Amino acid sequence: MPSDRTARMSGLIQREISNLLLRQVKDPRIRFVTITRVKLSADLRYANVFMCTHENDDAARQKVLKGLESAKSFIRRSLSQNLKLRYTPELVFKFDEALEEGERVLKLIDEVQRVSPEDDAPLIVT
């Protein structure tokens, strides 16, 4: 369970990175990126930045990651200046798989609800 300080800093970093991507980073590879959450280490030295995008294929996702990696130093410098951090965490960008998993679960629930108890066909859930 993250401490209050870690949770507060995670929220501040998430908001600041979102603003930077929206207003200052002009790389066309990282359009339509949404920062969903930031998970900080207990010592605040590392930050896993989880994101999602409308791109679903791996090639497009790799372009997004390359764009974020190229903007990483600018983002860290801006975080340090804007949030007045003594130590700026090392950023690790990752795609948020939780959204895709949630969508998969919702589809499975819809399938289960469509099958009525009178149906003799077995339901196979993978």
FINUTI-982791 format. One record per residue (C-alpha): residue in one letter; chain; x, z, y. Coordinates in nm, 4 decimals, always signed. Each point is the difference from the previous one (the first is absolute). Example, Ala and Ser with C-alpha at 12.3 -4.5 7.8 and 13.67 -1.06 7.14 Angstrom:
REM FINUTI-982791
{A; A; {+1.2300; +0.7800; -0.4500}}
{S; A; {+0.1370; -0.0660; +0.3440}}
//
This chain:
REM FINUTI-982791
{M; A; {+0.0000; +0.0000; +0.0000}}
{P; A; {+0.1575; -0.1039; +0.3298}}
{S; A; {+0.0485; +0.2608; +0.2677}}
{D; A; {-0.1875; -0.0155; +0.3289}}
{R; A; {+0.3128; -0.1234; +0.1755}}
{T; A; {+0.0565; -0.2767; -0.2534}}
{A; A; {-0.3641; -0.1090; +0.0146}}
{R; A; {+0.0029; -0.0009; +0.3804}}
{M; A; {+0.3236; -0.2010; +0.0148}}
{S; A; {-0.1317; -0.2450; -0.2602}}
{G; A; {-0.3060; -0.0660; +0.2145}}
{L; A; {+0.2079; -0.0454; +0.3156}}
{I; A; {+0.2392; -0.2404; -0.1723}}
{Q; A; {-0.2879; -0.1976; -0.1526}}
{R; A; {-0.1705; -0.0376; +0.3371}}
{E; A; {+0.3229; -0.0955; +0.1773}}
{I; A; {+0.1028; -0.2613; -0.2596}}
{S; A; {-0.3499; -0.1496; +0.0126}}
{N; A; {+0.0203; -0.0269; +0.3791}}
{L; A; {+0.3476; -0.1545; -0.0161}}
{L; A; {-0.1086; -0.2622; -0.2531}}
{L; A; {-0.3079; -0.0811; +0.2026}}
{R; A; {+0.1543; -0.0164; +0.3464}}
{Q; A; {+0.3752; -0.0491; -0.0128}}
{V; A; {+0.1159; -0.1563; -0.3271}}
{K; A; {-0.0573; -0.3739; +0.0300}}
{D; A; {+0.1144; -0.1104; -0.3460}}
{P; A; {-0.2640; -0.2409; -0.1396}}
{R; A; {+0.0736; +0.1185; -0.3545}}
{I; A; {-0.1559; +0.3385; +0.0676}}
{R; A; {-0.3297; -0.0985; +0.1517}}
{F; A; {-0.3057; +0.1766; -0.1401}}
{V; A; {+0.1934; +0.2964; -0.1389}}
{T; A; {-0.1784; +0.3348; -0.0028}}
{I; A; {+0.1941; +0.3222; -0.0414}}
{T; A; {-0.2183; +0.2077; -0.2311}}
{R; A; {+0.2111; +0.3164; -0.0253}}
{V; A; {+0.3463; +0.1452; +0.0407}}
{K; A; {+0.1442; +0.2455; -0.2491}}
{L; A; {+0.2924; +0.2019; +0.1333}}
{S; A; {+0.2512; +0.1881; -0.2087}}
{A; A; {+0.0044; +0.3784; +0.0448}}
{D; A; {+0.3153; -0.0189; +0.2147}}
{L; A; {-0.1509; -0.2841; +0.2126}}
{R; A; {+0.2962; -0.2295; -0.0722}}
{Y; A; {-0.1841; -0.2658; -0.1999}}
{A; A; {-0.3366; -0.1611; +0.0624}}
{N; A; {-0.1881; -0.2166; -0.2466}}
{V; A; {-0.2151; -0.2251; +0.2160}}
{F; A; {-0.2954; -0.1323; -0.1983}}
{M; A; {-0.1742; -0.3124; +0.1221}}
{C; A; {-0.2505; -0.2629; -0.0972}}
{T; A; {-0.0509; -0.3586; +0.1023}}
{H; A; {-0.2528; -0.2711; -0.0665}}
{E; A; {+0.2671; -0.1944; -0.1911}}
{N; A; {-0.0462; +0.0330; -0.3753}}
{D; A; {+0.2684; -0.2208; -0.1484}}
{D; A; {+0.3506; +0.1308; -0.0620}}
{A; A; {+0.1797; -0.2663; +0.2060}}
{A; A; {-0.1984; +0.0892; +0.3135}}
{R; A; {+0.0531; +0.3713; -0.0626}}
{Q; A; {+0.3751; -0.0540; -0.0283}}
{K; A; {-0.0046; -0.1765; +0.3379}}
{V; A; {-0.1798; +0.2993; +0.1498}}
{L; A; {+0.2597; +0.2376; -0.1470}}
{K; A; {+0.2862; -0.2148; +0.1320}}
{G; A; {-0.1574; -0.0010; +0.3456}}
{L; A; {-0.0341; +0.3777; -0.0039}}
{E; A; {+0.3573; +0.0435; -0.1232}}
{S; A; {+0.1265; -0.2150; +0.2853}}
{A; A; {-0.1985; +0.2084; +0.2514}}
{K; A; {+0.0974; +0.3347; -0.1569}}
{S; A; {+0.2820; +0.0845; +0.2428}}
{F; A; {-0.2200; -0.0786; +0.3014}}
{I; A; {-0.2802; +0.2135; -0.1445}}
{R; A; {+0.2339; +0.2945; -0.0699}}
{R; A; {+0.1511; -0.0202; +0.3484}}
{S; A; {-0.3451; -0.0128; +0.1589}}
{L; A; {-0.1204; +0.2933; -0.2123}}
{S; A; {+0.2972; +0.2041; +0.1137}}
{Q; A; {-0.0587; -0.0788; +0.3674}}
{N; A; {-0.3792; +0.0213; +0.0056}}
{L; A; {-0.0391; +0.3112; -0.2170}}
{K; A; {+0.3216; +0.1648; +0.1226}}
{L; A; {+0.1199; +0.0684; -0.3525}}
{R; A; {+0.3279; +0.1775; -0.0607}}
{Y; A; {+0.0383; -0.1904; -0.3259}}
{T; A; {-0.1901; -0.3196; -0.0692}}
{P; A; {-0.1007; -0.0346; -0.3649}}
{E; A; {+0.1259; -0.2865; -0.2125}}
{L; A; {-0.2968; -0.2335; -0.0470}}
{V; A; {-0.0970; -0.1436; -0.3381}}
{F; A; {-0.2842; -0.2526; +0.0155}}
{K; A; {-0.2295; -0.0229; -0.3025}}
{F; A; {-0.3280; -0.1692; -0.0737}}
{D; A; {-0.2854; +0.2455; -0.0484}}
{E; A; {-0.1221; -0.0569; -0.3536}}
{A; A; {-0.2719; +0.2636; +0.0380}}
{L; A; {-0.2275; -0.2458; +0.1810}}
{E; A; {+0.0259; -0.2562; -0.2793}}
{E; A; {-0.0579; +0.2696; -0.2618}}
{G; A; {-0.3056; +0.1223; +0.1889}}
{E; A; {-0.1368; -0.3535; +0.0144}}
{R; A; {+0.0566; -0.0376; -0.3747}}
{V; A; {-0.1846; +0.3268; -0.0687}}
{L; A; {-0.2936; -0.1110; +0.2164}}
{K; A; {-0.0233; -0.3259; -0.1955}}
{L; A; {-0.0030; +0.1945; -0.3265}}
{I; A; {-0.2756; +0.2271; +0.1295}}
{D; A; {-0.2049; -0.3054; +0.1013}}
{E; A; {+0.0425; -0.1446; -0.3495}}
{V; A; {-0.1124; +0.3247; -0.1607}}
{Q; A; {-0.3054; +0.0207; +0.2262}}
{R; A; {-0.1000; -0.3576; -0.0809}}
{V; A; {-0.0087; +0.0743; -0.3721}}
{S; A; {-0.3204; +0.1798; -0.0835}}
{P; A; {-0.0250; +0.2480; -0.2912}}
{E; A; {-0.2288; -0.2406; -0.1894}}
{D; A; {+0.2724; -0.2649; -0.0235}}
{D; A; {+0.1585; -0.0291; -0.3400}}
{A; A; {+0.3132; -0.1670; +0.1315}}
{P; A; {+0.2987; +0.2338; -0.0001}}
{L; A; {+0.1693; +0.0674; +0.3297}}
{I; A; {+0.3769; -0.0447; -0.0068}}
{V; A; {+0.1875; +0.1656; +0.2846}}
{T; A; {+0.3673; -0.0786; +0.0409}}
//
